[in-house]
Amino acid sequence: MLFAIGFRFILRYRRTLGDISGAPAVDTMLHATYYVVGHFHIVMGVAAIFGIFAATYYWFPKMFGRSMDEGLGKLHFWLTFTGVYCIFMPMHFLGVAGGIRRYADSTGPSYLAALQPVHEFMTIAAFATAAAQLIFFWNFFRSLTRGAPASANPWNATTLEWATTSPPPRDNFGGQFPSVYRVPTNTACRAKQQTFCPRTSRRKERCARARAEPEKSRSGPI
């Protein structure tokens, strides 16, 4: 969930700063600067990577029958989220200051030499963010064998892949194919102490009750 929220946050960021460079008068000044580099890569690159991470954490229990570590997942998110902004946000300031993006040596002109500490800061942030990805790989491969066993539906999700076991059998549903009675968006429950209604439950039947305590196999909102 954190990576999904981060993905949406980046898209909102795209609308805020992307509309600025969409004005012809402003784009003429910023087009050949680091402003475009920072904006393009955080939207087209980082947003896509956040979507991949969100999907991996979400479907890992279904694919492998085990849960990834929640604490390591949160640590990975915050280090990555902070790191990418430490890399790409300074690029916008460099662009506004006139930092040219196609110069191999930015120490020649005096006004570019004054921006060199910003380049050094971004380089350190890039190495730190890359190192933070080792947490993800450690969590991923360790959880394949040592992760807590996952239940069939640890997220209380309503889509049909969570109506079978984790991991699913060869034919996905073990010969017992589910009957669908609800549309995917109809998740509300009228009864008290109920959190969700799976698509396989009849409208007149009582939906699944909320668990009093979260399951140990649940890896949390990552």
Residue, then its C-alpha position, 0 to 999 in steps of 0.5 A: m500500500l505504501f508503494a501504491i500511495g507513493f506512486r499516486f504521490i508521484l503522479r500528483y507531483r507530475r501534474t504540479l511541476g509538469d504543467i509549469s514546463g508545458a507553458p511555451a515561455v517557460d519551456t524555452m528556458l527549461h527545456a535544455t536544463y536539468y529540470v527536464v531530466g529530473h521531471f522525466h525520470i521521476v515520472m517515467g522511471v520511478a513511478a513505474i518502479f514503484g508500481i512494480f514494487a507495489a505489485t511484488y509485495y501484494w502478490f508475493p503471498k499468492m505466488f509463493g504462499r509466504s509473506m514478506d517481512e513487513g518491517l523490512g518492506k517499510l524500511h525499503f519504502w521510506l529509504t527509496f521514497t526519500g532517496v529518489y526525491c533527494i536525487f531528482m528534486p535538486m535537478h529541478f533547482l539546477g534547471v531553474a538555476g540554468g544547469i545545462r543537461r548536456y554538458a559533460d563538464s559542469t565546472g567550466p562556466s563560473y555559474l555552473a561551478a557554483l552548482q557542483p555541490v548539488h551534483e555531489f549531493m545527488t550522486i551520494a543520494a543515488f548510491a544510497t538509494a541503490a544500496a537500499q534496494l539490497i533490502f528488497f532483494w534480501n527480503f524477497f529471497r529470504s521470504l521464499t523459504r523463511g517467510a511466514p506462511a500466508s493465508a489464502n486471502p491475507w489482504n481481505a481482497t475481493t478479486l478472484e485470485w484471492a478466492t483460492t489457496s496460496p499458492p494456487p494449485r495447477d488449475n488455479f482453483g483445485g477443481q472448485f471454480p468460484s461463482v461470482y455474485r458481485v461486481p469488483t467494486n461492490t465491497a461494502c458490507r451492511a452487517k456490523q463488524q465486517t470488513f469486506c464482502p468477497r465476490t463469491s458471496r451471495r448478497k443475502e448471505r452474511c459476508a466474512r467477519a473482520r478478524a479480531e486480531p490480524e493474522k501473523s501471516r499478514s505482511g502489512p500495508i507495504 
